[in-house]
């Protein structure tokens, strides 16, 4: 019999449904994700309903919508962002494009600290990511919270227990967001706590055995947190003899990474494991590529080519082996892996050939509904060491997507420059637009836009405010940087270049400087991830530029830049600048949204 002590989460795309479900699980309550067109019966057997955020506008003809009948079931309903707008729209309120688009932090003024907001302060920091806004409330609703730019940031029909929030309580950057969800799930919906990670492990082991049946699993193991935890879980479910792990040295790994991975996996007792050096093949597959999506897809396909070759070399019958992957939920959602999601970037484990294998049931992904923080919790539950479980995430394509390429053809950025300068002056800073682009996510959709560099002296809070205002008001900018060195910019030149061994080696050295400095400062757990990025920008006529991108996050769906201590920052800057071929060091001030954690 299906568990009725659950919250139904409606998935409208982007990343939010599974993140909401994660937060519900953190509260010890079972959650189930459904699509908007799910039959009404799905909603009847639950404690409450949460409508997630999504990339659409409710007034668009093709926008996903739930049936109005769910509001007649006498179940508590909480709408978040798009879900908030959709509830207002379906109940005959009015939704329009906002005069100001909000991305990042805002201050919520709460009318009363009761019900949904019980235990909160009169003013709370919240996380916004929206362009549309609810202009007219449905009958029976009233505003219970507002921001400086949004009068209806929180609305409620208290008689029916319907609530709408324009912001995202499920993300870690709404500090008391989990308390809001707790008030809804435990107090308003009256759900009972009956979910745990131990239960998840038992359930997942049964699922793995059922899917695999008499076959074995061949896993590509990067040595990162996800693939290592997936390997440990597969071992628990199937035993060591039925799991074979392969580590591919792509040439895009960190300095001496592959040999370290080999030693660690041997210590764990994973006997069916070996390393293949495919550096030459990977450099060949990305030769001449500049577009970030083309690079990602080429690398993803090359992984599959090598996997198939190794299966053949090892004389492993493909009909008796399934592919195992450490795919986690953000990988899936950013590659438009759910019906209403949009592509932000193609992960190497979601190229077309992998999708076909997934559809055919030939891929085992025991972590595909989890976020990084859950994967770490699972790893600890499985007995993995702290050093392995708390490694910084590292993308499958490795440094290939942290080493930007260019054809040296740049757009005219004069008009963008002028608008950025006006905002920068408000903060006593200067602004320069870089003549290249990076990937971002704004309004839950992919953007490909210019970075803006801020020059001058200020504290982190001033830089944060300037960054947020620039990306909110200038749509052609999705990323803002701080110039660390040199002190001024006299000239900017976009270099024509692709991926080469020399460039990757230089980036490996810079990345090694950063990782050692972070470890020495005891910040490995404080900083969730620290990409070191090389961009083909020559400042003041010297070499390329390095961008430091430390972020604070839990699940990668949202992130804030991590303000490094002055001494740590100075140490990193001096050592990176000492590398031959580097002209400048910059610091990425961008939150997610509007900038993705990775630049490509």
Secondary structure, 3 states (H helix, E strand, C coil): CCCCCEEEEEECCCCHHHHHHHHHHHCCCEEEEEECCCCHHHHHCCCEEEECCCCCCCCCCCCCCCCHHHHHCCCEEEEECHHHHHHHHHCCCEEEEEEEEEEEEEEEEECCCCHHHCCCCCEEEEEEEEEEEEEECCCCCEEEEEECCEEEEEEEECCCCEEEECCCCCCCCCCCHHHHHHHHHHHHCCCCCCCCHHHHHHHHHHHHHHHHCCCEEEEECCCCHHHHHHHHHHHHHHCHHHEEEEEEECCCCCCCHHHHHHHHHHHCCCCCEEEEECHHHHHHHCCCCCCHHHHHHHHHHHHHHHHHHHHHHCCCCHHHEEEECCCCHHHHHHECCCCCCCECCCCHHHCHHHHHHHHCCCEECCCCCCCHHHHHHHHHHCCCCHHHHCCCCCCCCHHHHCECCECCCCCCCHHHHHHHHHHHHHCCCEEEEEEEEEEEEECCEEEEEEEEEEECCCCHHHHHHHHHHHHHHCCCEEEEEEEEECCCCCCEEECCECCCHHHHHHHHHHHHHHHHHHHHCCCCCCCCEEEEEEECEEECCCCEEEEEEEEECCCCCCEEECCCCHHHHHHHHHHHHCCCCEEEEEEECCCECCECCCCC
